[in-house]
Amino acid sequence: MRVATRSSATQDSTVRSQIDGFYVYFAPYGEQRAEYLRHHVVFGSTVRHAVLSDLDVGTPYSIRMQSFSETAGVLSKLSNTVVKHTLGMANIAVE
Protein backbone atom coordinates (compact mmCIF):
# COMPACT_ATOMS: atom_id res chain seq x y z
CA MET A 1 0.00 0.00 0.00
CA ARG A 2 1.34 3.42 -0.87
CA VAL A 3 0.76 6.38 1.45
CA ALA A 4 1.53 10.01 0.74
CA THR A 5 2.16 13.12 2.82
CA ARG A 6 0.84 16.56 2.12
CA SER A 7 2.03 19.85 3.59
CA SER A 8 -0.47 22.03 5.37
CA ALA A 9 -1.20 25.32 3.65
CA THR A 10 -0.39 27.16 6.88
CA GLN A 11 3.16 25.84 7.14
CA ASP A 12 5.99 28.06 6.06
CA SER A 13 9.32 26.86 4.66
CA THR A 14 11.14 27.19 8.00
CA VAL A 15 8.70 24.83 9.72
CA ARG A 16 8.90 22.26 6.91
CA SER A 17 12.71 22.38 6.88
CA GLN A 18 12.77 21.32 10.55
CA ILE A 19 10.93 18.05 9.88
CA ASP A 20 13.28 15.08 9.92
CA GLY A 21 10.71 12.47 8.94
CA PHE A 22 7.36 10.84 9.57
CA TYR A 23 5.88 7.97 11.52
CA VAL A 24 3.12 6.06 9.74
CA TYR A 25 0.94 4.13 12.20
CA PHE A 26 -1.37 1.44 10.82
CA ALA A 27 -3.51 -1.46 11.98
CA PRO A 28 -6.41 -3.49 10.60
CA TYR A 29 -9.51 -1.30 10.73
CA GLY A 30 -11.36 -1.56 14.04
CA GLU A 31 -8.51 -3.35 15.81
CA GLN A 32 -7.91 -1.77 19.21
CA ARG A 33 -5.30 -4.13 20.65
CA ALA A 34 -1.80 -2.67 20.80
CA GLU A 35 -0.13 -5.80 19.41
CA TYR A 36 -1.79 -5.14 16.05
CA LEU A 37 -0.59 -1.53 15.80
CA ARG A 38 2.50 -1.24 13.61
CA HIS A 39 4.52 1.71 12.48
CA HIS A 40 6.80 2.58 9.62
CA VAL A 41 9.46 5.30 9.90
CA VAL A 42 10.10 7.51 6.89
CA PHE A 43 13.25 9.64 7.13
CA GLY A 44 13.62 12.90 5.22
CA SER A 45 11.63 16.11 5.07
CA THR A 46 11.23 15.93 1.29
CA VAL A 47 9.88 12.37 1.14
CA ARG A 48 6.25 12.41 0.03
CA HIS A 49 5.50 8.70 -0.54
CA ALA A 50 6.14 5.48 1.37
CA VAL A 51 5.21 1.86 0.75
CA LEU A 52 3.71 -0.26 3.54
CA SER A 53 4.44 -3.94 3.04
CA ASP A 54 3.47 -7.22 4.71
CA LEU A 55 -0.21 -6.27 4.81
CA ASP A 56 -3.09 -8.74 4.69
CA VAL A 57 -4.83 -9.06 1.33
CA GLY A 58 -8.31 -7.54 0.98
CA THR A 59 -8.17 -5.88 4.39
CA PRO A 60 -9.12 -2.33 5.43
CA TYR A 61 -6.42 -0.54 7.44
CA SER A 62 -6.63 2.53 9.68
CA ILE A 63 -3.68 4.82 8.96
CA ARG A 64 -2.39 7.87 10.83
CA MET A 65 0.77 9.90 10.39
CA GLN A 66 2.94 12.08 12.60
CA SER A 67 5.95 14.18 11.69
CA PHE A 68 8.99 14.39 13.94
CA SER A 69 12.04 16.56 14.38
CA GLU A 70 14.99 14.88 16.05
CA THR A 71 16.94 18.16 16.09
CA ALA A 72 14.15 20.01 17.93
CA GLY A 73 12.96 16.94 19.85
CA VAL A 74 9.29 17.42 18.97
CA LEU A 75 6.43 15.44 17.47
CA SER A 76 3.49 16.90 15.57
CA LYS A 77 -0.09 16.09 16.42
CA LEU A 78 -1.32 12.84 14.93
CA SER A 79 -3.08 13.24 11.61
CA ASN A 80 -6.71 12.40 11.05
CA THR A 81 -7.32 8.69 10.54
CA VAL A 82 -7.91 7.44 7.02
CA VAL A 83 -9.10 3.97 6.10
CA LYS A 84 -7.62 2.33 3.01
CA HIS A 85 -8.18 -1.18 1.65
CA THR A 86 -5.53 -3.51 0.32
CA LEU A 87 -6.29 -5.20 -2.97
CA GLY A 88 -7.42 -8.79 -3.27
CA MET A 89 -5.24 -11.49 -4.78
CA ALA A 90 -5.02 -11.63 -8.55
CA ASN A 91 -6.59 -14.63 -10.20
CA ILE A 92 -3.70 -16.84 -11.22
CA ALA A 93 -4.28 -19.90 -13.38
CA VAL A 94 -2.46 -22.96 -12.09
CA GLU A 95 -1.68 -25.63 -14.66
N, C-alpha and C positions, 0 to 999 in steps of 0.2 A: 504494500500500500504506500502510496506517495503522499506526503503531507507538505504543505507550503506555509511559509510565514508571510506576513504582510505588515508593513510599517503603519503605525497610526498616523493620521494626518496631523495630529498635534505635536508629534515629535520633531525636534529640530536636529540638525546634523551632529551637534555635540553630544546629544543624548544617544543617538544611534551609534556613534563611534565608540562609546563606552561599553557597549554590549560585547561580551566575549563569546556568547553562544546561547543555546536554547536547550531546555529539557522538554521532551515530548513524553507525556504520560498517557498510557493507554491500557485498556482492559476490556474484556467482553462486555457489551452493553448490559447494564443492570447488575453486574457483579460488584458486590460491596466488600468482599473479603480481600484483605491486604495482599494475600499471597498471589492473587491474580493480577494485581497492578504491576505493570512493568514500565520502565522508562528507557528512553534512548537519548543520548547526549549528542548534540550537534555543536561542534566548535566552529567559531568564526562569525563575525558580525555581518558578513556579506552573503552568507549561505541562505538561500531562500527555499530549498527543497531538501527533503530527506526521505529515505526509503525505510519503511518498517518491514522487517522480515519475520519469518517463523510465526505467522498468524494462521489461525484456523480458517479453512475454506468456508465460504458462504456464511460468515459470521459478522454481525454488527459489532463495532467497537466504539467505545466512548474515548474521545481524544481531547486532551488539554495540553496547552503549551505554557512555558514560563521562560523568560529570558533571564540571563544571569551576567554579572560582571564580577569576575574574580579580582580585578584590580581595585574596584570600589567595595567589594564584599557585600553586594546587594542582589536581591532577587526581585523580579517584577511580580505583580499580582498574577495569579493564574488566569489564563484566558477563559472565555466561555467554552463550554463543552460542545463539541460537535460529534455527531454519530455518523460513521461511515461504514459501509459494508464491503467485505472482501468478496471477490468474485468466486463463483462456483468452479468446480473442476471442468476442464474441457473434455468433451467426449472423444475418447481415443479408441480407435478400433484395434482390437487385439486379434492377431491371426495365429 
